[in-house]
């Protein structure tokens, strides 16, 4: 009489089939490709209003130092757009882009000077045919103030104050007893700045000694 091998339980067979199916399905799931790593690029440079030359840099990952120059401007950074609306990098930073060739435009900050701003907070002290005008200086516009001028006719004409470019300045050759409405303005290599608000002053002196008549 032959003896047959014992059969596995039905539940064990089902579990084995499910396990094999799961393993097969996992092998069929597509594997996503690795994310592309941005390698070194070819960098092309544009002076963007400046002058000088910078050759292309092949296989360069970092933004270089700037060699361009521009009168009355200083270099600030590199950008992928001439108007600065693209991606910016400072010299030494890694340039990351999907493009193989990246054009970097020099970005500039103006250093040009202008005329001075108006003096403010004028305070007049009368003297003998003179007036001393204290004030708070405005911006020099990026260029040293060389002198101050005053006007007694609401800015129609201007005259240099006595020597001095710091507060207070002295105005001479005035007439005692006459009230003046005085404006100040600063002057630099770019010309005259805006006139200040007016301040009133009346020069005076002490009375002369009386004389005795017989």
C-alpha positions in Angstrom: 0.0 0.0 0.0 1.6 3.4 -1.1 1.6 6.3 1.2 1.1 9.8 -0.4 2.9 13.0 0.9 0.7 15.1 3.1 -0.9 18.1 1.3 -0.2 21.6 2.6 -3.1 23.4 4.1 -5.2 25.4 1.6 -4.6 28.7 3.4 -0.8 28.3 3.2 -1.1 27.8 -0.6 -3.1 31.0 -1.0 -0.6 33.0 1.1 2.3 31.7 -1.0 0.6 32.7 -4.2 -0.1 36.2 -2.9 3.4 36.6 -1.8 4.8 35.6 -5.2 2.3 38.1 -6.9 3.4 41.0 -4.7 7.1 40.2 -5.4 6.5 40.1 -9.2 4.6 43.4 -9.1 7.3 45.2 -7.2 9.9 44.1 -9.8 7.7 45.6 -12.6 7.4 49.1 -11.0 9.6 51.5 -13.1 12.5 53.1 -11.3 12.6 56.9 -11.6 15.9 58.1 -13.1 18.2 59.9 -10.8 17.9 63.7 -10.7 20.2 65.4 -13.1 23.2 67.0 -11.3 24.1 70.4 -12.6 27.7 70.2 -13.7 30.2 72.9 -14.7 29.1 75.2 -17.5 30.5 77.4 -20.1 30.2 81.0 -18.8 30.0 83.9 -21.2 30.3 87.5 -19.9 28.7 90.8 -21.0 30.0 94.2 -19.8 26.4 95.5 -19.9 27.4 99.2 -20.4 30.9 98.7 -19.0 34.2 98.4 -20.9 37.0 95.9 -21.0 37.1 92.2 -21.9 36.5 88.9 -20.2 37.0 85.7 -22.1 34.5 82.8 -22.0 35.2 80.2 -19.2 34.6 76.6 -20.1 33.9 74.1 -17.4 33.6 76.8 -14.8 31.1 76.3 -12.0 31.8 79.6 -10.1 31.1 83.1 -11.0 34.4 84.9 -11.3 35.6 88.3 -10.1 34.6 91.1 -12.4 37.3 92.7 -14.7 35.0 95.2 -16.4 35.0 98.9 -15.6 32.4 101.7 -15.9 32.8 105.3 -15.2 30.8 106.5 -12.1 29.6 103.0 -11.4 30.8 100.1 -9.2 30.2 96.4 -10.0 27.6 94.8 -7.7 27.0 91.2 -9.0 26.3 89.0 -12.0 22.9 88.3 -13.5 21.4 86.2 -16.3 19.5 89.3 -17.5 20.9 92.6 -18.5 18.2 94.5 -16.5 18.9 92.4 -13.4 15.6 90.5 -13.5 17.2 87.1 -13.9 19.2 84.9 -11.5 22.0 86.6 -9.7 25.3 85.3 -8.4 28.1 87.1 -6.6 31.7 86.3 -7.5 32.7 83.0 -6.0 29.2 81.6 -5.9 28.4 78.4 -7.8 26.4 79.0 -11.0 23.5 76.5 -11.2 21.6 76.3 -14.5 20.1 73.7 -16.8 21.7 75.4 -19.7 25.1 74.3 -20.9 26.1 77.9 -21.8 25.2 80.7 -19.3 25.6 84.4 -20.2 26.3 86.6 -17.2 25.6 90.3 -17.4 27.5 92.7 -15.1 25.3 94.6 -12.8 26.3 98.2 -11.9 25.5 100.7 -9.1 25.8 104.4 -9.8 28.4 106.4 -7.9 27.9 109.6 -9.9 27.6 112.7 -7.7 24.9 115.3 -7.9 24.3 118.9 -6.6 23.9 119.2 -2.8 20.6 119.1 -1.0 19.2 122.2 0.6 20.4 123.3 4.1 17.7 123.1 6.8 16.9 124.5 10.2 18.3 127.9 9.6 18.8 130.2 12.6 20.0 133.8 12.1 21.9 135.9 14.6 22.2 139.6 13.8 25.5 141.5 14.1 26.8 144.8 13.1 26.0 145.0 9.4 26.3 141.2 9.4 24.3 138.1 10.1 25.5 134.7 11.3 23.4 131.9 9.8 23.5 128.5 11.6 22.1 125.5 9.7 22.0 121.8 9.3 23.8 120.7 6.1 22.0 118.6 3.6 23.6 115.8 1.6 26.7 116.9 -0.3 25.5 114.8 -3.3 28.6 112.7 -3.3 30.9 115.6 -3.9 32.6 117.9 -1.3 30.8 121.2 -0.7 33.1 124.0 -1.7 31.1 127.0 -0.6 27.7 128.4 0.5 25.7 131.2 -1.2 22.9 133.4 0.1 20.0 135.2 -1.4 18.1 138.2 -0.1 15.6 138.4 -3.0 13.9 135.0 -2.8 16.5 133.2 -4.9 16.7 135.6 -7.9 20.3 136.4 -7.2 22.9 134.6 -5.1 26.1 135.8 -3.5 28.9 133.9 -1.8 28.9 133.9 2.0 32.1 134.8 3.8 34.7 132.0 3.8 33.5 128.8 5.4 31.8 125.5 4.5 30.5 124.6 8.0 27.7 126.0 10.2 27.5 128.9 10.9 28.3 131.0 7.9 28.6 134.8 8.0 26.9 137.3 5.7 28.5 140.7 5.6 27.9 144.1 4.0 24.3 144.3 5.2 22.6 147.5 6.4 21.8 147.9 10.0 18.1 148.2 10.7 17.0 146.6 7.5 15.2 143.3 7.7 16.4 140.6 5.3 14.8 137.4 4.3 17.8 135.1 3.7 18.0 131.8 1.9 21.1 129.5 1.7 22.3 127.0 -0.8 25.4 124.8 -1.0 27.7 124.5 -3.9 30.0 121.6 -5.1 31.7 120.6 -8.3 28.4 119.8 -9.9 27.0 123.3 -9.3 24.6 124.9 -7.0 22.1 122.9 -4.9 18.5 123.7 -4.0 17.9 126.8 -1.9 16.7 126.5 1.6 13.6 128.0 3.3 14.0 131.6 4.2 15.0 133.0 7.6 14.6 136.7 8.7 17.2 138.8 10.4 17.8 142.5 11.1 21.4 143.5 11.5 22.1 146.1 14.3 24.7 147.5 16.4 24.9 149.3 19.8 24.0 152.9 19.8 26.8 155.4 19.5 27.8 157.4 22.6 25.8 160.6 23.1 27.6 163.8 22.7 27.4 166.7 25.1 26.8 170.1 23.6 27.1 173.2 25.5 
